[in-house]
Amino acid sequence: MSLFTILEILAIIGAGLTAGIFFAFSTFVMAALARIPPDQGIAAMNSINITVINPWFFTVFFGTPIVCAILAVMALFRWSEPGAALILAGCLIYIAGSLVVTMVFNVPLNNALAAVTSASGEGGALWTRYLRDWTFWNTVRTVLPLLAMLLFIIAMSLHARATA
């Protein structure tokens, strides 16, 4: 098995795991947090934002963009091969949709939530905005890694057919 194929498999797994984590939050975790009083929801989300900082999550969350960066460069060198453009597109979509969206939108929202005192008057208003905005951007970062994963799978299939 070539290094390129191994990286394709890692990108598929990483994109799938990332999308799955984000999917869970967009489809039921945030809805569950919205059902409890704001001070409890804020405390729970702040706790989640602390516990997510762990080696398992970081390996997937930061490892997949590294795999994608290497894979993107390799795809440029294999540009004439079937699926190379799809690999490049998948890599760019994954990095933009997962890493960039997280850093530009979700992390600042998390930081604002961490800075608010749960019992303060502004906490409830912030929590309402947070639930809406964070979930929207989280859904974006669910859909784009799924799309990247699909592109990686199609590219791998095209490449396998061409070499068979």
C-alpha positions in Angstrom: 0.0 0.0 0.0 1.4 3.4 -1.0 1.9 6.3 1.4 -0.7 8.2 -0.7 -3.3 5.5 -0.1 -2.5 5.3 3.6 -3.0 9.1 3.8 -6.3 8.9 1.9 -7.5 6.3 4.4 -6.4 8.4 7.3 -8.2 11.4 5.8 -11.4 9.4 5.3 -11.3 8.2 8.9 -10.4 11.6 10.3 -13.0 13.5 8.4 -15.6 10.9 9.4 -14.7 11.0 13.0 -14.7 14.8 13.1 -18.0 15.0 11.3 -19.5 12.5 13.6 -18.4 14.4 16.7 -19.8 17.7 15.3 -23.0 15.9 14.1 -23.7 14.7 17.7 -23.5 18.2 19.0 -25.7 19.7 16.2 -28.4 17.0 16.4 -28.8 16.4 20.1 -26.2 17.7 22.5 -27.0 21.4 22.0 -30.7 20.7 22.0 -30.3 18.9 25.3 -28.3 21.8 26.8 -31.0 24.3 25.5 -33.6 22.4 27.6 -31.9 23.1 30.9 -31.7 26.5 32.8 -29.1 28.9 31.2 -26.7 28.8 34.2 -26.6 25.0 34.1 -26.3 24.9 30.3 -23.4 27.4 30.4 -21.7 25.4 33.1 -22.1 22.2 31.2 -20.8 23.7 27.9 -17.9 25.3 29.7 -17.1 21.8 31.2 -17.3 20.2 27.7 -15.0 22.9 26.3 -12.4 22.0 29.0 -12.7 18.2 28.7 -12.5 18.3 24.9 -8.9 19.3 25.3 -7.5 15.8 25.4 -5.1 13.7 23.4 -7.8 11.6 21.6 -9.7 14.6 20.3 -6.6 16.6 19.5 -5.1 13.7 17.5 -8.2 13.6 15.3 -8.9 17.4 15.2 -5.3 18.5 14.5 -4.0 15.3 12.9 -6.5 15.3 10.1 -5.6 18.8 8.8 -1.9 17.8 8.9 -2.8 14.6 6.9 -4.8 16.8 4.5 -2.0 19.3 4.0 0.4 16.5 3.1 -2.2 14.8 0.9 -2.9 18.1 -0.9 0.7 18.6 -1.8 1.0 15.0 -3.0 -2.2 15.4 -5.0 -0.6 18.4 -6.8 2.3 16.2 -7.8 -0.1 13.6 -9.0 -2.4 16.1 -10.8 -2.7 14.0 -14.0 -3.9 10.9 -12.0 -7.6 10.2 -11.6 -9.1 11.7 -8.4 -6.2 14.1 -7.7 -8.4 17.2 -8.1 -11.0 15.6 -5.8 -8.4 14.9 -3.2 -7.2 18.5 -3.3 -10.8 19.8 -3.1 -11.5 17.5 -0.2 -8.4 18.6 1.7 -9.2 22.3 1.2 -12.9 21.8 2.2 -11.9 19.8 5.2 -9.3 22.3 6.5 -11.6 25.3 5.8 -14.8 23.5 7.1 -13.3 22.0 10.3 -10.2 23.9 11.4 -10.8 27.4 10.1 -14.5 27.5 11.0 -13.7 26.3 14.5 -10.9 28.9 15.1 -12.8 31.8 13.5 -16.3 31.1 14.8 -16.7 28.4 17.5 -13.6 29.1 19.6 -14.4 32.8 20.0 -18.0 31.9 21.0 -16.6 29.4 23.5 -14.2 32.1 24.9 -17.1 34.5 25.3 -19.1 31.9 27.1 -16.2 31.0 29.4 -15.9 34.7 30.4 -19.5 35.2 31.4 -20.6 34.6 35.0 -23.3 32.0 34.8 -25.5 33.8 37.3 -25.2 37.2 35.8 -28.0 38.9 33.9 -26.1 38.9 30.6 -25.6 35.1 30.9 -29.1 34.2 29.8 -29.0 36.5 26.7 -25.5 35.3 25.8 -26.6 31.7 26.2 -29.5 32.2 23.8 -27.2 33.7 21.1 -24.5 31.1 21.8 -26.9 28.2 21.3 -28.1 29.6 17.9 -24.7 30.8 16.6 -22.5 28.0 17.9 -24.9 25.3 16.6 -25.1 27.0 13.2 -21.3 27.1 12.8 -21.1 23.6 14.2 -23.5 22.4 11.6 -21.3 24.0 8.9 -18.3 22.1 10.4 -20.4 18.9 10.3 -21.4 19.2 6.6 -18.1 20.2 5.2 -16.0 17.3 6.6 -18.7 14.9 5.4 -18.4 16.4 2.0 -14.6 16.1 2.2 -15.0 12.5 3.2 -17.2 11.8 0.3 -14.7 13.4 -2.1 -11.9 11.3 -0.6 -13.9 8.1 -1.1 -14.8 8.9 -4.7 -11.2 9.9 -5.4 -9.9 6.6 -3.9 -12.4 4.7 -6.0 -11.4 6.5 -9.2 -7.7 5.9 -8.5 -8.3 2.2 -7.7 -10.3 1.7 -10.9 -7.5 3.4 -13.0 -4.8 1.2 -11.5 -6.8 -2.1 -11.6 
